[in-house]
Amino acid sequence: MLKPIIVDQYVAARVYFGCVVAIFFLEGIIRNVLLLLSKIRKNKPTPASHWGITVFLHRTLTRAVPIPYFTDYHILDVVRFAIFAVLNVIFALNTNQYTTDYTLYGWLTIANGGLAFLLAARSNLFSLILRIPAPVLLQYHRWIGLATVADATVHVSFNIMHFINTDQIKSNLASARIQVGLAAWVCLVIMLLTALPIVRRRSFEVFYYAHFLFFVFIGGALYHTTKGPEFLLPGFGLWVIDRAIRLAYGFRKITVESATYYEGDLTKLRLRGMRAAKPGQMVWLQLSGVSRLNWHPFTVASSVALDGDDAMPTATMTPRTTVAIRGLGGYTSAVQQLAEKEPDSAETSISSCNLRVRLDGPYGVSRFNWHDERLVVLVAGGVGITPGISIASSIITAATIGSSSPAEPPVTTHIHLLWVVKDATHITWFADELRSLHTLLSRQPNPTVRFNVMIHVTSNVSSTPAPALEPSNSSSVEMMKQVHTMSSASPSSVPSNGNPWRLQHGRPDIHRWFTNCKDTAPSVDAAVNVCGPAALVLDVRRASVAQSSGSCLFRIEEESFEL
């Protein structure tokens, strides 16, 4: 083995800790500079013109990893991981000749544990101040967690090997300090195993509550070593502050205005009393009718609520929040059972008075300041439309209430939404929200937002009649007429029949659709949000790379319901 980069192991762990934090700050600085440039371009719109090296770097870093089973990651993820991995290798170099050498991996375990704890709070410091999106911080959290377990395992293994070789195994295992250290390591291993995707996706509660073993690890680490609070206490302090804030907001009264079950195992809750959510943010919900202990995360879709024909949103309106819950697991499937769907009905209302909801959030930041973007491209698969609805709703509402200064010349924002659903009846999930947004724009004498919606239905539409609806207005009837029309429709688009969208049967051509989006706002960079199945996300990423040029960069943000 090579000699350590820093002889003093305690100092080496502190330097390593500082290097990783510096990576977070560097990423935050870059993001904030890009957001500032975006705001400048919005206030002084000029044709986009990018250097060749800029386009090359953008396309390279945006490109998906060309390796089977790793296409969910892109080249920028590889760069991040490579930097983090190199740091770990450099600081883990050691001669490992004596028992004192094994201590290095113990210090690195505590340092990585402290870093993981810094990223654990929902009100994350790096997210709030540096505007690093939650998916990026989650990546770092996972990598740091793996490094923590790896360092701890090396530390434990070397010491046990030494105990066996020197015939000291019994005497050392009788030591309380060693026993506590082993217990801390076992807690880390349990957390790793319960965080595996197969467990996390099928039994979220097991994954969630197993992570509280980290407090056992903290106690064990502080008992096992003579130093270490400076690594672990910052994260613990932020976690305590986060808990206090969440407790204070927990006393807010959240009113369930309506709860509706839709065909396709989706329940939509309309809530009042939550803080206004920013586009793409998420909340944690606890439904007493399902469980009084379990909390689950959901992306917010803040819809525009019109109370009458002349109602218009104002800056002082109490926000109404929509949360869509698809039955994909044990908890979310139980939500669907809060109401029994009536026969021959596409949707069923649930008595809201019987629902008690506790809400925590909203949390998270977006890569973009969506109100400063002039070309917004939204791609969604199924219930993944919730971030898209949130983004479109926020932009259109802000434009309607005149959030920009009257002295500034009006700048047109183009929003393009592509929604891919398996079954035509799934359109009813967010048909009302899409109509409300269209209604808002139609009431503006000189709207500054152009909103175009394309819906693709990928499955074969049955020739049997679709489930009957109890529509709230005539447009719902027209929408269902489109559904029946698609039974014999060709892949060409079906007329809108008064609805603010176009329908097509079959899978979308993402590349061609991106070209059409770019043509509506020439020489303008596009901000892309995609949320859906992995195959759809990969298609969007490839199209973003292919369509990026010197006159238009397609910058992509991925949303995922995976935890």
HUSUL-V241626 format. One record per residue. RES is the residue in three letters. PHI is phi in whole degrees, 0 to 359 (none if undefined). OMEGA is omega in radians with two decimals (* if undefined). BURIAL is 1 if it has 9 or more other C-alpha atoms within 8 Angstrom, else 0. Layout:
# HUSUL-V241626
RES | PHI | OMEGA | BURIAL
RES | PHI | OMEGA | BURIAL
This chain:
# HUSUL-V241626
MET | none | 3.10 | 0
LEU | 282 | 3.11 | 0
LYS | 288 | -3.12 | 0
PRO | 295 | 3.14 | 1
ILE | 293 | 3.06 | 0
ILE | 229 | -3.04 | 0
VAL | 295 | 3.14 | 0
ASP | 289 | -3.02 | 0
GLN | 294 | 3.13 | 1
TYR | 296 | 3.09 | 0
VAL | 295 | 3.13 | 0
ALA | 300 | 3.13 | 1
ALA | 295 | 3.13 | 1
ARG | 292 | 3.10 | 1
VAL | 295 | 3.09 | 0
TYR | 301 | 3.12 | 1
PHE | 304 | -3.13 | 1
GLY | 295 | 3.13 | 0
CYS | 295 | -3.14 | 0
VAL | 293 | 3.09 | 1
VAL | 298 | 3.11 | 1
ALA | 298 | 3.08 | 0
ILE | 299 | 3.11 | 0
PHE | 300 | -3.12 | 1
PHE | 295 | 3.12 | 1
LEU | 297 | 3.12 | 0
GLU | 296 | 3.11 | 1
GLY | 295 | 3.13 | 1
ILE | 297 | 3.13 | 1
ILE | 300 | -3.12 | 0
ARG | 295 | -3.13 | 1
ASN | 292 | 3.06 | 1
VAL | 296 | 3.13 | 0
LEU | 295 | 3.09 | 0
LEU | 295 | 3.10 | 1
LEU | 296 | 3.11 | 0
LEU | 297 | 3.10 | 0
SER | 297 | 3.11 | 1
LYS | 294 | 3.12 | 1
ILE | 297 | 3.14 | 0
ARG | 295 | 3.14 | 1
LYS | 292 | -3.12 | 1
ASN | 286 | 3.13 | 0
LYS | 232 | -3.05 | 0
PRO | 294 | 3.07 | 0
THR | 227 | 3.13 | 0
PRO | 304 | 3.13 | 0
ALA | 292 | 3.10 | 1
SER | 214 | -3.05 | 0
HIS | 246 | 3.07 | 1
TRP | 296 | 3.12 | 0
GLY | 299 | 3.14 | 0
ILE | 293 | 3.10 | 0
THR | 295 | 3.13 | 0
VAL | 296 | -3.14 | 1
PHE | 298 | -3.14 | 0
LEU | 296 | -3.14 | 0
HIS | 298 | -3.11 | 1
ARG | 293 | -3.14 | 1
THR | 293 | -3.09 | 1
LEU | 289 | 3.14 | 1
THR | 278 | -3.04 | 1
ARG | 298 | 3.09 | 1
ALA | 289 | 3.11 | 1
VAL | 294 | -3.05 | 1
PRO | 278 | 3.14 | 0
ILE | 232 | 3.12 | 0
PRO | 307 | -3.14 | 0
TYR | 74 | 3.11 | 0
PHE | 238 | -3.09 | 0
THR | 289 | 3.05 | 1
ASP | 290 | -3.13 | 1
TYR | 258 | 3.08 | 1
HIS | 242 | -3.00 | 1
ILE | 299 | 3.11 | 1
LEU | 297 | 3.05 | 0
ASP | 299 | 3.13 | 0
VAL | 296 | 3.12 | 1
VAL | 297 | 3.12 | 0
ARG | 301 | -3.10 | 0
PHE | 297 | -3.13 | 1
ALA | 298 | 3.12 | 0
ILE | 297 | -3.13 | 0
PHE | 295 | -3.12 | 1
ALA | 294 | 3.13 | 0
VAL | 298 | 3.09 | 0
LEU | 302 | -3.13 | 1
ASN | 294 | 3.14 | 1
VAL | 293 | -3.11 | 0
ILE | 299 | -3.08 | 1
PHE | 281 | 3.12 | 1
ALA | 268 | 3.12 | 1
LEU | 298 | -3.09 | 1
ASN | 198 | 3.12 | 1
THR | 287 | 3.10 | 1
ASN | 56 | 3.10 | 0
GLN | 265 | -3.03 | 0
TYR | 234 | -3.12 | 0
THR | 298 | 3.12 | 1
THR | 294 | 3.12 | 0
ASP | 292 | -3.09 | 1
TYR | 293 | -3.11 | 1
THR | 296 | -3.13 | 1
LEU | 305 | -3.09 | 1
TYR | 289 | 3.02 | 1
GLY | 293 | 3.11 | 1
TRP | 294 | 3.11 | 1
LEU | 294 | 3.06 | 1
THR | 300 | -3.13 | 1
ILE | 293 | 3.12 | 1
ALA | 297 | 3.12 | 1
ASN | 294 | 3.07 | 1
GLY | 299 | 3.09 | 1
GLY | 296 | 3.10 | 1
LEU | 295 | 3.11 | 1
ALA | 298 | 3.14 | 1
PHE | 292 | 3.10 | 1
LEU | 299 | -3.10 | 1
LEU | 264 | -3.01 | 1
ALA | 275 | -3.06 | 1
ALA | 292 | 3.11 | 1
ARG | 292 | 3.03 | 0
SER | 276 | -2.97 | 1
ASN | 282 | -3.12 | 1
LEU | 300 | -3.11 | 0
PHE | 290 | 3.09 | 1
SER | 284 | -3.08 | 1
LEU | 289 | -3.04 | 1
ILE | 270 | -3.05 | 0
LEU | 267 | 3.10 | 1
ARG | 59 | 3.04 | 1
ILE | 275 | -3.09 | 1
PRO | 299 | -3.11 | 1
ALA | 302 | 3.13 | 1
PRO | 300 | 3.12 | 0
VAL | 290 | 3.11 | 0
LEU | 296 | 3.11 | 1
LEU | 295 | 3.06 | 1
GLN | 300 | 3.13 | 0
TYR | 300 | -3.13 | 0
HIS | 301 | 3.14 | 1
ARG | 293 | -3.14 | 0
TRP | 297 | 3.13 | 1
ILE | 295 | 3.09 | 1
GLY | 298 | 3.09 | 1
LEU | 297 | 3.12 | 1
ALA | 296 | 3.12 | 1
THR | 299 | -3.14 | 1
VAL | 294 | -3.13 | 1
ALA | 296 | 3.13 | 0
ASP | 297 | 3.14 | 1
ALA | 296 | -3.14 | 1
THR | 294 | 3.09 | 1
VAL | 296 | 3.14 | 1
HIS | 300 | -3.14 | 1
VAL | 293 | -3.08 | 1
SER | 296 | 3.14 | 0
PHE | 300 | -3.11 | 1
ASN | 292 | 3.12 | 1
ILE | 295 | 3.08 | 1
MET | 301 | 3.12 | 0
HIS | 294 | 3.14 | 1
PHE | 298 | -3.13 | 1
ILE | 292 | -3.10 | 1
ASN | 294 | -3.11 | 0
THR | 258 | 3.11 | 0
ASP | 57 | 3.12 | 0
GLN | 243 | -3.02 | 1
ILE | 298 | -3.09 | 1
LYS | 291 | -3.09 | 0
SER | 295 | -3.12 | 0
ASN | 286 | 3.12 | 1
LEU | 291 | 3.07 | 1
ALA | 280 | -3.13 | 0
SER | 285 | 3.13 | 0
ALA | 298 | -3.13 | 0
ARG | 297 | 3.12 | 0
ILE | 290 | 3.14 | 1
GLN | 298 | 3.13 | 1
VAL | 295 | 3.10 | 1
GLY | 298 | 3.10 | 1
LEU | 295 | 3.11 | 1
ALA | 297 | 3.10 | 1
ALA | 297 | 3.12 | 1
TRP | 294 | 3.12 | 1
VAL | 300 | 3.10 | 0
CYS | 299 | 3.11 | 1
LEU | 297 | -3.14 | 1
VAL | 295 | 3.11 | 1
ILE | 298 | 3.12 | 1
MET | 298 | 3.12 | 1
LEU | 296 | -3.09 | 1
LEU | 295 | -3.13 | 0
THR | 283 | 3.10 | 1
ALA | 268 | 3.09 | 1
LEU | 299 | -3.07 | 0
PRO | 308 | -3.10 | 0
ILE | 296 | 3.11 | 0
VAL | 278 | -3.06 | 1
ARG | 299 | -3.08 | 1
ARG | 280 | -3.08 | 1
ARG | 268 | -3.11 | 0
SER | 223 | -3.08 | 1
PHE | 300 | -3.11 | 1
GLU | 298 | 3.11 | 0
VAL | 298 | 3.11 | 1
PHE | 300 | -3.04 | 1
TYR | 295 | -3.05 | 0
TYR | 284 | 3.07 | 0
ALA | 296 | -3.13 | 1
HIS | 291 | 3.08 | 0
PHE | 288 | 3.02 | 0
LEU | 296 | 3.12 | 1
PHE | 298 | 3.10 | 1
PHE | 292 | 3.04 | 0
VAL | 295 | 3.10 | 1
PHE | 299 | -3.14 | 1
ILE | 299 | 3.13 | 1
GLY | 299 | 3.13 | 0
GLY | 294 | -3.14 | 1
ALA | 294 | -3.14 | 1
LEU | 291 | 3.10 | 1
TYR | 283 | -3.04 | 1
HIS | 289 | -3.08 | 1
THR | 241 | -3.14 | 0
THR | 274 | 3.12 | 0
LYS | 231 | 3.07 | 0
GLY | 130 | -3.12 | 1
PRO | 302 | -3.10 | 0
GLU | 294 | 3.08 | 0
PHE | 276 | -2.97 | 1
LEU | 264 | -3.04 | 1
LEU | 290 | 3.08 | 1
PRO | 302 | 3.11 | 1
GLY | 295 | 3.12 | 1
PHE | 295 | 3.12 | 1
GLY | 297 | 3.11 | 0
LEU | 295 | 3.12 | 1
TRP | 295 | 3.12 | 1
VAL | 296 | 3.11 | 0
ILE | 298 | 3.12 | 0
ASP | 300 | 3.13 | 1
ARG | 296 | 3.14 | 0
ALA | 295 | 3.11 | 0
ILE | 297 | -3.14 | 0
ARG | 295 | 3.11 | 1
LEU | 295 | 3.13 | 0
ALA | 297 | 3.13 | 0
TYR | 288 | -3.13 | 0
GLY | 293 | 3.13 | 1
PHE | 275 | 3.08 | 0
ARG | 295 | 3.09 | 0
LYS | 272 | 3.11 | 0
ILE | 256 | -3.12 | 1
THR | 259 | 3.06 | 0
VAL | 271 | -3.12 | 1
GLU | 287 | 3.10 | 1
SER | 202 | 3.06 | 1
ALA | 220 | -3.01 | 1
THR | 231 | 3.06 | 1
TYR | 266 | -3.13 | 1
TYR | 241 | 3.03 | 1
GLU | 306 | -3.12 | 1
GLY | 102 | 3.10 | 0
ASP | 58 | 3.04 | 1
LEU | 225 | 3.06 | 1
THR | 245 | -3.09 | 1
LYS | 245 | 3.12 | 1
LEU | 257 | 3.01 | 1
ARG | 252 | -3.01 | 1
LEU | 243 | 3.03 | 1
ARG | 231 | 3.10 | 1
GLY | 117 | 3.14 | 1
MET | 275 | 3.01 | 1
ARG | 301 | 3.12 | 0
ALA | 301 | -3.12 | 0
ALA | 266 | 3.04 | 1
LYS | 272 | -3.08 | 0
PRO | 305 | 3.06 | 1
GLY | 83 | -3.13 | 1
GLN | 286 | -3.12 | 1
MET | 234 | 3.08 | 1
VAL | 230 | 3.02 | 1
TRP | 252 | -3.09 | 1
LEU | 244 | 2.98 | 1
GLN | 235 | 3.13 | 1
LEU | 255 | -3.08 | 1
SER | 297 | 3.12 | 1
GLY | 290 | 3.13 | 1
VAL | 252 | 3.14 | 0
SER | 197 | 3.10 | 0
ARG | 267 | -3.11 | 0
LEU | 245 | -2.98 | 0
ASN | 276 | 3.05 | 0
TRP | 245 | 3.12 | 0
HIS | 228 | -3.12 | 0
PRO | 272 | 3.08 | 0
PHE | 217 | 3.07 | 1
THR | 284 | -3.10 | 1
VAL | 275 | 2.94 | 1
ALA | 241 | -3.11 | 1
SER | 278 | -3.07 | 1
SER | 268 | 3.05 | 1
VAL | 273 | -3.09 | 1
ALA | 261 | 3.11 | 0
LEU | 256 | -3.07 | 1
ASP | 270 | -3.13 | 0
GLY | 185 | -3.08 | 0
ASP | 296 | -3.10 | 0
ASP | 258 | -3.09 | 0
ALA | 289 | 3.09 | 0
MET | 227 | 3.14 | 0
PRO | 291 | 3.07 | 1
THR | 232 | -3.10 | 0
ALA | 293 | -3.08 | 0
THR | 261 | -3.13 | 0
MET | 293 | 3.02 | 0
THR | 288 | -3.08 | 0
PRO | 293 | 3.01 | 1
ARG | 252 | -3.01 | 1
THR | 240 | 3.08 | 1
THR | 250 | 3.06 | 1
VAL | 236 | 3.14 | 1
ALA | 257 | -3.08 | 1
ILE | 240 | 3.12 | 1
ARG | 266 | -3.12 | 1
GLY | 283 | -3.10 | 1
LEU | 242 | -3.12 | 0
GLY | 212 | -3.09 | 1
GLY | 299 | -3.10 | 1
TYR | 292 | -3.07 | 0
THR | 292 | 3.07 | 1
SER | 291 | 3.10 | 1
ALA | 294 | 3.10 | 1
VAL | 298 | -3.11 | 1
GLN | 295 | -3.10 | 1
GLN | 275 | 3.07 | 0
LEU | 296 | 3.06 | 0
ALA | 219 | 3.07 | 1
GLU | 265 | -3.12 | 0
LYS | 293 | 3.11 | 0
GLU | 288 | 3.11 | 0
PRO | 301 | 3.07 | 0
ASP | 58 | 3.11 | 0
SER | 228 | 3.14 | 1
ALA | 277 | 3.13 | 1
GLU | 211 | -3.11 | 1
THR | 223 | 3.11 | 1
SER | 280 | 3.10 | 1
ILE | 251 | 3.11 | 1
SER | 296 | -3.06 | 0
SER | 293 | -3.11 | 1
CYS | 293 | -3.14 | 0
ASN | 272 | -3.10 | 0
LEU | 258 | 3.04 | 1
ARG | 243 | -3.03 | 1
VAL | 238 | 2.93 | 1
ARG | 248 | -3.00 | 1
LEU | 229 | 3.10 | 1
ASP | 233 | -3.14 | 1
GLY | 136 | 0.17 | 1
PRO | 277 | -3.13 | 1
TYR | 228 | 3.01 | 1
GLY | 104 | 3.05 | 1
VAL | 231 | 3.13 | 1
SER | 264 | 3.04 | 1
ARG | 294 | -3.05 | 1
PHE | 247 | 2.84 | 0
ASN | 266 | -2.93 | 0
TRP | 300 | -3.12 | 1
HIS | 289 | 3.14 | 0
ASP | 263 | -3.12 | 0
GLU | 267 | -3.13 | 1
ARG | 259 | 3.08 | 1
LEU | 231 | -3.07 | 1
VAL | 247 | -3.11 | 1
VAL | 242 | -3.07 | 1
LEU | 241 | 3.13 | 1
VAL | 235 | -3.05 | 1
ALA | 221 | 3.02 | 1
GLY | 239 | 3.12 | 1
GLY | 61 | -3.12 | 1
VAL | 290 | 3.06 | 1
GLY | 294 | 3.08 | 1
ILE | 287 | -3.07 | 1
THR | 303 | 3.07 | 1
PRO | 297 | 3.13 | 1
GLY | 297 | 3.09 | 1
ILE | 298 | 3.14 | 1
SER | 299 | -3.12 | 1
ILE | 294 | -3.13 | 1
ALA | 298 | 3.14 | 1
SER | 299 | -3.11 | 1
SER | 295 | -3.12 | 1
ILE | 294 | -3.09 | 1
ILE | 292 | 3.11 | 1
THR | 297 | 3.13 | 1
ALA | 298 | 3.12 | 1
ALA | 292 | -3.11 | 1
THR | 291 | -3.10 | 1
ILE | 272 | 3.05 | 1
GLY | 69 | -3.10 | 0
SER | 288 | 3.14 | 0
SER | 276 | -3.09 | 0
SER | 290 | 3.12 | 0
PRO | 297 | -3.12 | 0
ALA | 288 | -3.11 | 0
GLU | 278 | 3.08 | 0
PRO | 294 | -3.12 | 0
PRO | 296 | 3.11 | 0
VAL | 241 | -3.11 | 0
THR | 281 | 3.07 | 0
THR | 253 | 3.13 | 1
HIS | 256 | 3.10 | 1
ILE | 245 | 3.10 | 1
HIS | 241 | -3.13 | 1
LEU | 242 | 3.04 | 1
LEU | 247 | -3.10 | 1
TRP | 242 | -3.13 | 1
VAL | 251 | 3.14 | 1
VAL | 234 | 3.14 | 1
LYS | 282 | -3.04 | 1
ASP | 232 | -3.08 | 1
ALA | 297 | -3.13 | 1
THR | 293 | 3.13 | 1
HIS | 291 | 3.10 | 1
ILE | 298 | -3.13 | 1
THR | 296 | -3.12 | 0
TRP | 305 | -3.07 | 1
PHE | 229 | 3.11 | 0
ALA | 297 | -3.13 | 1
ASP | 296 | 3.13 | 0
GLU | 296 | 3.14 | 1
LEU | 296 | 3.10 | 1
ARG | 294 | -3.14 | 1
SER | 298 | 3.12 | 1
LEU | 295 | 3.10 | 1
HIS | 296 | 3.12 | 1
THR | 297 | 3.11 | 0
LEU | 302 | -3.11 | 1
LEU | 291 | -3.11 | 1
SER | 293 | -3.14 | 0
ARG | 274 | -3.14 | 0
GLN | 273 | 3.13 | 0
PRO | 295 | 3.12 | 0
ASN | 227 | -3.06 | 0
PRO | 297 | 3.12 | 1
THR | 260 | 3.12 | 1
VAL | 234 | 3.02 | 1
ARG | 250 | -3.03 | 1
PHE | 240 | -3.13 | 1
ASN | 242 | -3.08 | 1
VAL | 236 | 3.04 | 1
MET | 236 | 3.14 | 1
ILE | 243 | 3.08 | 1
HIS | 249 | 3.05 | 1
VAL | 254 | -2.96 | 1
THR | 271 | -3.10 | 1
SER | 273 | 3.07 | 0
ASN | 290 | -3.13 | 0
VAL | 281 | -3.09 | 0
SER | 295 | 3.08 | 0
SER | 283 | 3.10 | 0
THR | 284 | -3.11 | 0
PRO | 302 | 3.08 | 0
ALA | 289 | 3.14 | 1
PRO | 304 | -3.13 | 0
ALA | 289 | 3.12 | 0
LEU | 248 | 2.93 | 1
GLU | 252 | -2.99 | 0
PRO | 292 | 3.11 | 0
SER | 276 | 3.11 | 0
ASN | 205 | -3.06 | 0
SER | 293 | -3.12 | 0
SER | 295 | 3.08 | 0
SER | 295 | 3.10 | 1
VAL | 296 | 3.13 | 1
GLU | 296 | 3.12 | 1
MET | 299 | -3.13 | 1
MET | 291 | 3.04 | 1
LYS | 298 | 3.09 | 0
GLN | 297 | -3.14 | 1
VAL | 301 | 3.14 | 1
HIS | 292 | -3.14 | 1
THR | 300 | -3.07 | 1
MET | 291 | 3.13 | 1
SER | 300 | -3.13 | 1
SER | 241 | -3.06 | 0
ALA | 282 | 3.00 | 1
SER | 277 | -3.14 | 0
PRO | 298 | 3.10 | 0
SER | 292 | -3.03 | 0
SER | 290 | 3.11 | 1
VAL | 268 | 3.13 | 1
PRO | 305 | -3.03 | 0
SER | 285 | 3.13 | 1
ASN | 52 | 3.08 | 0
GLY | 92 | 3.11 | 0
ASN | 271 | -3.05 | 1
PRO | 277 | 3.10 | 1
TRP | 205 | 3.01 | 1
ARG | 249 | -3.14 | 1
LEU | 252 | 3.02 | 1
GLN | 226 | 3.14 | 1
HIS | 257 | -3.13 | 1
GLY | 117 | -3.11 | 1
ARG | 283 | -3.09 | 0
PRO | 282 | 2.97 | 0
ASP | 266 | -3.03 | 0
ILE | 299 | -3.10 | 1
HIS | 299 | -3.13 | 1
ARG | 294 | 3.14 | 0
TRP | 294 | 3.09 | 1
PHE | 298 | 3.10 | 1
THR | 299 | 3.11 | 1
ASN | 297 | 3.11 | 0
CYS | 297 | -3.12 | 1
LYS | 296 | -3.12 | 1
ASP | 292 | -3.14 | 0
THR | 287 | 3.13 | 0
ALA | 218 | -3.08 | 1
PRO | 299 | 3.07 | 1
SER | 59 | 3.08 | 1
VAL | 231 | 3.10 | 1
ASP | 292 | -3.10 | 1
ALA | 255 | 3.01 | 1
ALA | 255 | -3.01 | 1
VAL | 248 | 2.99 | 1
ASN | 238 | 3.12 | 1
VAL | 228 | 3.09 | 1
CYS | 215 | -3.12 | 1
GLY | 170 | 3.13 | 1
PRO | 299 | -3.08 | 0
ALA | 301 | -3.12 | 0
ALA | 295 | 3.12 | 0
LEU | 293 | 3.13 | 1
VAL | 299 | 3.13 | 1
LEU | 295 | 3.11 | 1
ASP | 299 | -3.14 | 1
VAL | 294 | 3.12 | 1
ARG | 296 | 3.12 | 1
ARG | 295 | 3.11 | 1
ALA | 294 | 3.11 | 1
SER | 298 | 3.11 | 1
VAL | 293 | -3.07 | 1
ALA | 293 | -3.06 | 0
GLN | 272 | 3.14 | 1
SER | 288 | -3.11 | 1
SER | 209 | -3.14 | 0
GLY | 295 | -3.13 | 1
SER | 259 | -3.11 | 1
CYS | 199 | 3.03 | 1
LEU | 255 | 3.05 | 1
PHE | 267 | -3.13 | 1
ARG | 266 | -2.94 | 1
ILE | 247 | 3.02 | 1
GLU | 234 | -3.12 | 1
GLU | 257 | 3.05 | 0
GLU | 248 | -3.12 | 1
SER | 214 | 3.06 | 0
PHE | 271 | 3.11 | 0
GLU | 290 | -3.14 | 0
LEU | 242 | * | 0
